[in-house]
Every structure is written in C-alpha cells, then in structure tokens.
Amino acid sequence: MSRPDRRLSINQATIKHADLATALRVTAEAGVQAIGLWRESVHAVGLATAATMLSDSGLRLTTHCRSGFFTMPEGPARREALADNRAAIEEAAILAAAGAEGSTAILVLVAGGLPDGSRDIMGARERVRDAVGELAPHAAAAGVTLAIEPLHPMYASDRCVVATLGQALDIASDFDPSVVGVAVDSFHVWWDPDVLHQIERAGREARLATYQVCDWRTPLPADVLLSRHYPGDGVIDLARLTSAVEATGYDRDIEVEIFNEAVWATDPIETIERSAAGFASSVSPHLRTLGGVLP
C-alpha cells in the first residue's frame, strides 16, 4: 500500500470496535497522520489518560465527536444535556492540546431530534440556537470551535432537526465564526440542490470547521444509521463536493467517517487501508497543493 494522503484523517467511528489504544496504534501504523476521536472511547480510559495516549501516538486530532442533543424544552434534562456539552468542550480543548502539531479543537454538534410527542420542528431548531448561544462563551474561553453538523433529513425526527447546511449556517451566523462553524459531511449533504452554494457561503463566512467523507449506496439497510460506505463505493459526487470545499480555502485534514456493520466487523488495519485507498482515488485528486502523498 502506498503512503496515505497526508490530509487523510480516520474518524474513530470507522473502526468503532477498536478501543482507543488500538485505534491510535493501527492508525499510526497505517501511516495515517490524524484521527477524530469519540467521547465514549475517551471516557473509557479517562480524559487524562486519553490525552497522554494521543500525545504518545504522534497523531493530530481533527475532531472530538460528538455532543449536542439539546432540543428538549427547558427543564432538568436540558440542563443536564448542556452541562454534558460544557464537559465535551473541555475535553476537546485538552485533547487538541495533547495532539501533534496541527491538531484542531473542534467539537462536532448533532442537534438532536424532536422531543417525545412533539411535532414542532421549528421550535426544536430554535432551541438548538438557544443552546449554542449558551455554549458559545464557554467554547470561546476554551479555544474550541463548535461545528454544527446537519444530518440527512431521514434523521430529522430522531437524531437531528438541522437537516441542511443552510440551516446550520443560519444558526451559526449569530456567533463569531471562530467559535461556531459547521461540519460538512458528504453523506448528509450530497442530495441537497443548494449544497454547492452553501459550501461557498460557509467559506465566505469562515465557518467551514471540518469536512468528512464517505459514500451512499442503495438499498439502505434496516438501520439507516449504518448505511455508509467507503469513499468511491457509491453514488456521491465526491469530486464536485471536494472541489467546492477546496475552493473555500479549506486546507486542513479530511476525515473518513463510516457507520457500517460490515466495515466494523473488518480488521481495523484493513478498514483503514481500504479507507485510504478510497480517499486516494476519489478525494485526493481534487485537493490543491496541500493534498497528495508525502514524498
């Protein structure tokens, strides 16, 4: 296998069944230079230990995943959710400081779905805006960027009432772009007829915090959450999306993030190698001067 693109990052969800030590080890052994971590694996070993492990791995941190889920009305559950989000902000700051040079303190936010018994999706989106407003000062003080991630509309009822990049940018627009930005995930935005305009807008407003790639293929499984594929193995026009992202001036790492039971059942080294190969064929050719493999 040739050396992976230096801008490739493996989001830990892609190798979900690997514990933190294994995920860091196999990512580094595969020649990948960056990783996006998930909170569950960090909590399993403790934040201080996880930070030390990340530092020892020599990998850059690209994102900390994930927080959010704050669409419920005011009350104890909402207060608990916001407290957990503040803890996640602190985690992102500490882990980014522990990562290799070029690490980014980016906390991905997934808004959450409709509260039980509710049909008020617009009200839920306003509560997302209110929650981000509460968290933004804490994120600014910690040097963390909150990246609002829109999810495909099929998840609007149970996972994310923010369904388009435009909606995410509208929420983010109330805040400093260094504090609140957006995550562009190919799986969630590829269908949107306005996506190229909204990517350009994200760049113009300096809000493109992170770019994640995988692919879409039908038929979808019964659990649509687990329907992602390796880049290049589906119908997403990654060339056009990547070129649009690059045109904004985005020059940081790009994560491969896959939720798929068959991928998770594969040896993590093989999964990373296949991710790198798909990235090399479908993403790397559309990167500018900072793309390509190391000499």
Secondary structure, 3 states (H helix, E strand, C coil): CCCCECCEEEEHHHHCCCCHHHHHHHHHHCCCCEEEEEHHHHHHHCHHHHHHHHHHHCCEEEEEEEEECCCCCCCHHHHHHHHHHHHHHHHHHHHHHHCCCCCCCEEEEECECCCCCCCCHHHHHHHHHHHHHHHHHHHHHHCCEEEECCCCHHHCCCCECCCCHHHHHHHHCCCCCCCEEEEEEHHHHCCCCCHHHHHHHHHHCCCEEEEEECEECCCCCCCHHHCEECCCCCCCCHHHHHHHHHHCCCCCCEEECCCCHHHHCCCHHHHHHHHHHHHHHHCHHHCCCCCCECC
